[in-house]
Amino acid sequence: MYDMKNLDKMKNLEAHAPEATKAFWAFDKAAWAEGAIPKKYKELMAIAVALTIQCPYCIDLHVDRAKKIGASDPEIAEAVLAAAALCAGGTISHGTHAMKGT
């Protein structure tokens, strides 16, 4: 199911919904532009989010982008562990709902 070649099918989205697709790409470009947050930090955040939503396409894409703009393996490793901590923290905090009557 996961094959980077599937991303080539995005052109089908544009063919069937051109205005919405153009709007998405304009938003995407703006979101990733250099701003108050440097691009490298945005890519490290994207890696953490991609891991949290478990999107293999996003993981590959953002790890590649991060490395191309100078992210180190230790920075990427810390992004991975930050994502893991966030997921674990969410599990623990939501776990309080399982403690009914105790």
Backbone as JSON, one array per atom type, in Angstrom:
{
  "sequence": "MYDMKNLDKMKNLEAHAPEATKAFWAFDKAAWAEGAIPKKYKELMAIAVALTIQCPYCIDLHVDRAKKIGASDPEIAEAVLAAAALCAGGTISHGTHAMKGT",
  "N": [[0.81, -1.18, 0.0], [1.88, 1.3, 0.84], [3.69, 3.31, -1.11], [5.93, 5.4, -2.56], [5.51, 6.19, -5.14], [2.81, 6.48, -5.35], [2.29, 9.11, -4.77], [2.46, 10.41, -7.15], [-0.05, 10.36, -8.12], [-1.32, 12.58, -7.22], [-1.79, 14.47, -9.11], [-4.2, 13.74, -10.15], [-5.99, 14.66, -8.27], [-5.82, 17.4, -8.7], [-6.82, 17.51, -11.27], [-9.5, 16.86, -10.9], [-10.39, 18.52, -8.88], [-9.52, 21.34, -9.21], [-9.38, 24.07, -8.19], [-9.47, 23.84, -5.38], [-7.23, 22.23, -4.99], [-5.17, 23.89, -5.95], [-5.4, 25.92, -4.06], [-4.69, 24.51, -1.76], [-1.94, 23.94, -2.35], [-0.9, 26.51, -2.42], [-1.31, 27.31, 0.23], [0.27, 25.36, 1.5], [2.83, 26.04, 0.56], [3.14, 28.57, 1.74], [3.01, 27.86, 4.44], [5.37, 26.43, 4.82], [7.33, 28.26, 4.33], [10.17, 30.31, 5.13], [10.07, 32.01, 8.18], [8.94, 33.39, 11.24], [9.62, 31.1, 12.53], [12.39, 29.18, 11.84], [13.07, 27.29, 8.81], [14.33, 24.8, 9.23], [13.58, 24.14, 11.85], [10.84, 23.96, 11.48], [10.72, 21.72, 9.84], [11.7, 19.76, 11.59], [9.65, 19.8, 13.48], [7.65, 18.9, 11.8], [8.49, 16.3, 11.32], [8.07, 15.17, 13.85], [5.27, 15.46, 14.04], [4.48, 13.95, 11.81], [5.29, 11.42, 12.6], [3.58, 11.1, 14.75], [1.06, 11.1, 13.56], [1.47, 8.97, 12.02], [2.18, 8.82, 9.26], [3.7, 7.45, 6.6], [4.55, 8.6, 4.19], [4.8, 11.33, 4.81], [6.74, 11.16, 6.83], [9.05, 10.22, 5.43], [9.34, 12.3, 3.51], [9.67, 14.65, 5.1], [11.87, 14.03, 6.74], [13.84, 13.78, 4.76], [13.79, 16.43, 3.73], [14.53, 17.86, 6.03], [17.14, 16.93, 6.52], [18.4, 17.86, 4.2], [18.48, 20.57, 4.68], [20.19, 20.81, 6.75], [19.61, 19.52, 9.21], [20.64, 17.53, 11.88], [21.45, 14.08, 12.71], [21.23, 13.68, 15.56], [19.39, 15.79, 16.13], [17.14, 14.97, 14.69], [16.66, 12.56, 15.98], [15.95, 13.52, 18.52], [13.57, 14.82, 17.84], [12.05, 12.6, 17.16], [11.87, 11.34, 19.66], [10.57, 13.31, 21.13], [8.09, 13.26, 19.88], [7.33, 10.66, 20.59], [7.16, 10.95, 23.37], [5.05, 12.76, 23.54], [2.95, 11.26, 22.48], [2.89, 9.18, 24.38], [2.33, 10.65, 26.67], [-0.21, 11.6, 26.05], [-1.61, 9.2, 26.06], [-1.38, 8.46, 28.75], [-2.69, 10.65, 30.03], [-5.25, 10.44, 28.91], [-5.8, 7.98, 29.85], [-6.73, 8.35, 32.38], [-9.45, 8.39, 32.2], [-10.1, 5.79, 32.2], [-9.98, 5.06, 34.78], [-12.27, 4.86, 36.34], [-14.22, 5.01, 39.23], [-12.14, 4.49, 40.94]],
  "CA": [[0.0, 0.0, 0.0], [2.75, 2.47, 0.91], [4.63, 3.39, -2.22], [6.11, 6.82, -2.86], [4.97, 6.45, -6.48], [1.4, 6.89, -5.21], [2.21, 10.56, -4.72], [2.27, 10.87, -8.52], [-1.5, 10.43, -8.36], [-1.86, 13.86, -6.77], [-2.25, 15.22, -10.29], [-5.62, 13.42, -10.31], [-6.74, 15.59, -7.42], [-5.87, 18.68, -9.38], [-7.69, 17.37, -12.44], [-10.89, 16.77, -10.48], [-10.71, 19.62, -7.96], [-8.38, 22.23, -9.46], [-9.31, 25.25, -7.33], [-9.12, 23.42, -4.01], [-5.85, 21.75, -5.02], [-4.31, 25.08, -6.04], [-5.45, 26.59, -2.75], [-3.87, 23.71, -0.85], [-0.52, 24.11, -2.63], [-0.53, 27.87, -2.0], [-1.22, 27.26, 1.69], [1.43, 24.53, 1.84], [4.02, 26.84, 0.29], [3.21, 29.61, 2.77], [3.27, 27.25, 5.75], [6.75, 25.97, 4.9], [8.26, 29.36, 4.05], [10.93, 30.88, 6.25], [9.28, 33.02, 8.89], [9.36, 33.51, 12.64], [10.24, 29.8, 12.82], [13.25, 28.77, 10.72], [12.63, 26.1, 8.07], [14.83, 23.56, 9.85], [12.73, 23.82, 13.0], [9.54, 23.52, 10.96], [10.87, 20.34, 9.38], [11.8, 18.89, 12.76], [8.29, 19.69, 14.0], [6.9, 18.07, 10.86], [8.87, 14.9, 11.57], [7.36, 14.74, 15.06], [3.85, 15.33, 13.71], [4.34, 12.82, 10.88], [5.39, 10.2, 13.41], [2.38, 11.0, 15.59], [-0.08, 10.7, 12.72], [1.94, 7.73, 11.41], [2.12, 8.91, 7.8], [5.02, 7.12, 6.07], [4.92, 9.57, 3.15], [5.25, 12.54, 5.5], [7.99, 10.87, 7.53], [10.13, 10.22, 4.44], [9.47, 13.62, 2.91], [10.19, 15.66, 6.03], [13.23, 13.65, 7.12], [14.7, 14.18, 3.63], [13.88, 17.9, 3.7], [15.28, 18.31, 7.21], [18.56, 16.63, 6.3], [18.9, 18.74, 3.14], [18.71, 21.93, 5.19], [21.16, 20.8, 7.83], [19.25, 18.85, 10.46], [21.56, 16.43, 12.22], [20.82, 12.87, 13.24], [20.77, 13.9, 16.93], [18.18, 16.62, 16.13], [16.04, 14.13, 14.23], [16.39, 11.61, 17.06], [15.2, 14.22, 19.56], [12.21, 15.02, 17.33], [11.38, 11.3, 17.29], [11.57, 11.08, 21.07], [9.55, 14.28, 21.54], [6.82, 12.71, 19.39], [7.01, 9.5, 21.43], [6.74, 11.45, 24.69], [3.74, 13.36, 23.4], [1.98, 10.16, 22.35], [2.79, 8.5, 25.67], [1.64, 11.56, 27.59], [-1.64, 11.57, 25.69], [-2.16, 7.93, 26.52], [-1.49, 8.52, 30.22], [-3.73, 11.58, 30.45], [-6.55, 9.87, 28.55], [-5.97, 6.81, 30.69], [-7.48, 8.71, 33.6], [-10.86, 8.07, 31.96], [-10.27, 4.35, 32.47], [-9.87, 4.85, 36.22], [-13.58, 5.16, 36.94], [-14.52, 4.32, 40.47], [-10.98, 4.23, 41.79]],
  "C": [[0.87, 1.26, 0.0], [3.78, 2.39, -0.2], [4.73, 4.85, -2.6], [5.59, 7.17, -4.25], [3.5, 6.86, -6.43], [1.26, 8.4, -5.21], [2.07, 11.16, -6.12], [0.79, 11.04, -8.86], [-2.12, 11.74, -7.87], [-2.36, 14.7, -7.93], [-3.72, 14.92, -10.57], [-6.5, 14.31, -9.44], [-6.9, 16.93, -8.11], [-6.81, 18.63, -10.59], [-9.17, 17.43, -12.05], [-11.34, 17.89, -9.54], [-9.61, 20.68, -8.06], [-8.28, 23.42, -8.5], [-8.89, 24.89, -5.91], [-7.67, 22.94, -3.95], [-4.88, 22.92, -5.11], [-4.26, 25.82, -4.71], [-4.61, 25.83, -1.73], [-2.39, 23.97, -1.07], [-0.05, 25.52, -2.25], [-0.38, 27.94, -0.48], [0.02, 26.5, 2.13], [2.72, 25.33, 1.66], [4.21, 27.91, 1.36], [3.57, 29.02, 4.13], [4.73, 26.84, 5.91], [7.77, 27.07, 4.63], [8.99, 29.78, 5.33], [10.09, 31.97, 6.88], [9.83, 33.17, 10.29], [10.04, 32.22, 13.1], [11.1, 29.42, 11.62], [12.78, 27.45, 10.09], [13.1, 24.81, 8.73], [13.96, 23.17, 11.04], [11.35, 23.35, 12.55], [9.63, 22.07, 10.49], [11.0, 19.36, 10.54], [10.43, 18.72, 13.42], [7.46, 18.77, 13.11], [7.23, 16.59, 11.04], [8.1, 14.38, 12.78], [5.87, 14.54, 14.77], [3.62, 14.12, 12.81], [4.41, 11.49, 11.63], [4.13, 10.01, 14.24], [1.16, 10.57, 14.78], [0.23, 9.44, 11.92], [1.76, 7.72, 9.89], [3.5, 8.63, 7.21], [5.48, 8.08, 4.98], [5.5, 10.83, 3.8], [6.58, 12.32, 6.22], [9.15, 10.95, 6.55], [10.39, 11.62, 3.89], [10.14, 14.61, 3.86], [11.56, 15.3, 6.6], [14.2, 14.07, 6.01], [14.88, 15.69, 3.59], [14.74, 18.42, 4.85], [16.78, 18.1, 7.02], [19.16, 17.56, 5.25], [19.17, 20.15, 3.63], [19.5, 21.93, 6.5], [20.76, 20.17, 9.14], [20.17, 17.66, 10.67], [20.78, 15.21, 12.69], [20.41, 13.04, 14.7], [19.51, 14.77, 17.01], [16.97, 15.8, 15.71], [15.66, 13.12, 15.32], [15.6, 12.28, 18.18], [13.77, 14.52, 19.12], [11.4, 13.73, 17.46], [10.97, 11.07, 18.74], [10.56, 12.08, 21.63], [8.17, 13.78, 21.1], [6.39, 11.52, 20.25], [6.52, 9.93, 22.8], [5.34, 12.04, 24.62], [2.67, 12.28, 23.28], [1.79, 9.44, 23.68], [2.05, 9.36, 26.68], [0.14, 11.6, 27.32], [-2.31, 10.3, 26.17], [-2.37, 7.96, 28.03], [-2.62, 9.45, 30.64], [-5.12, 11.07, 30.07], [-6.85, 8.62, 29.37], [-6.71, 7.09, 31.98], [-8.96, 8.4, 33.43], [-11.13, 6.59, 32.23], [-10.31, 4.07, 33.97], [-11.17, 5.21, 36.93], [-13.78, 4.34, 38.21], [-13.32, 4.03, 41.34], [-10.45, 5.52, 42.35]]
}
